[in-house]
Amino acid sequence: MADFDSLRFAQDLKGVEFPSEQAERLTSLIRDYIPADAVKTNDLANTEKRLDEKINRLEERITSTLTSELKQLEQKMTIRLGTMIAAAIAIVVAAQKLV
C-alpha cells in the first residue's frame, strides 16, 4: 500500500464537491485507521525475493544431500550384489566338486 496522502485525498474529495468539513473529517478518520507500519508493496516484494532465495538454497541443499546419499546407496548395493554373486559361484563350484 502506498503512503496515504491525506491532503491530496481531501482535495480530491473537495474537487468532486464533497463538503469541505466532511472531506477533512473523512480524511482524518482514514489516516487514523491506517497503521503507520502498514505493509508496503515493496516490503512484500523484498520479502518474496528473500523467501525465493531461501527456498532455492534449500532445494540445492536437499538435491546435494539426496545425490550424495543415492551414490552411497548405489555403492552399497553394488558391493552386496557382488558378494551374493561371489557366494553363488562358490556354492556352484563346491556343489560340482561334490558331484
VOGU-3710 file (C-alpha; in Angstrom, 3 decimals, decimal comma):
1> madfdslrfa> 0,000/0,000/0,000  1,394/3,419/-0,918  1,731/6,096/1,723  -1,606/7,777/2,315  -1,565/11,381/1,105  -4,265/12,877/3,289  -4,013/16,383/1,809  -4,436/15,125/-1,732  -7,299/12,857/-0,665  -9,128/15,769/0,996
11> qdlkgvefps> -8,547/17,955/-2,072  -9,844/15,202/-4,369  -12,988/14,903/-2,270  -13,499/18,653/-2,346  -12,884/18,533/-6,112  -15,953/16,360/-6,568  -17,960/18,775/-4,462  -17,737/16,803/-1,242  -18,417/19,199/1,664  -15,121/20,556/2,995
21> eqaerltsli> -15,789/19,673/6,630  -16,835/16,121/5,746  -13,851/15,687/3,433  -11,445/16,719/6,181  -13,174/14,516/8,780  -13,231/11,501/6,485  -9,550/12,062/5,650  -8,721/12,272/9,341  -10,574/9,028/10,091  -8,882/7,164/7,272
31> rdyipadavk> -5,453/8,416/8,348  -6,168/7,299/11,942  -7,183/3,803/10,848  -4,266/3,142/8,513  -1,416/1,973/10,728  1,926/3,698/10,237  3,601/0,321/9,873  1,176/-0,967/7,232  2,813/-3,353/4,817  4,013/-1,653/1,664
41> tndlantekr> 4,109/-3,282/-1,767  7,895/-3,040/-1,927  8,118/-4,689/1,531  6,148/-7,634/0,170  8,318/-7,783/-2,948  11,500/-7,797/-0,838  10,096/-10,487/1,436  9,085/-12,581/-1,559  12,576/-12,222/-3,051  14,236/-13,291/0,226
51> ldekinrlee> 11,893/-16,268/0,549  12,595/-17,316/-3,053  16,344/-17,164/-2,368  15,977/-19,242/0,799  13,803/-21,793/-0,996  16,357/-22,063/-3,813  19,204/-22,595/-1,319  17,151/-25,224/0,495  16,360/-27,014/-2,771  20,078/-27,047/-3,635
61> ritstltsel> 20,962/-28,497/-0,216  18,270/-31,164/-0,498  19,349/-32,087/-4,024  23,006/-32,260/-2,985  22,216/-34,388/0,057  19,976/-36,776/-1,877  22,521/-37,135/-4,660  25,235/-37,982/-2,148  23,051/-40,476/-0,297  21,958/-42,141/-3,533
71> kqleqkmtir> 25,602/-42,582/-4,589  26,404/-44,195/-1,233  23,384/-46,473/-1,532  24,403/-47,434/-5,064  27,892/-48,374/-3,847  26,469/-50,487/-1,012  24,085/-52,261/-3,363  26,908/-52,952/-5,831  29,037/-54,464/-3,061  26,139/-56,603/-1,812
81> lgtmiaaaia> 25,308/-57,815/-5,309  28,961/-58,647/-5,946  29,133/-60,531/-2,653  25,981/-62,516/-3,498  27,318/-63,394/-6,961  30,656/-64,496/-5,487  28,855/-66,623/-2,889  26,645/-68,178/-5,576  29,682/-69,036/-7,691  31,407/-70,560/-4,655
91> ivvaaqklv> 28,322/-72,669/-3,905  28,114/-73,876/-7,510  31,850/-74,761/-7,562  31,542/-76,592/-4,228  28,482/-78,467/-5,444  30,294/-79,550/-8,622  33,216/-80,922/-6,574  30,803/-82,987/-4,515  29,172/-84,495/-7,577
//
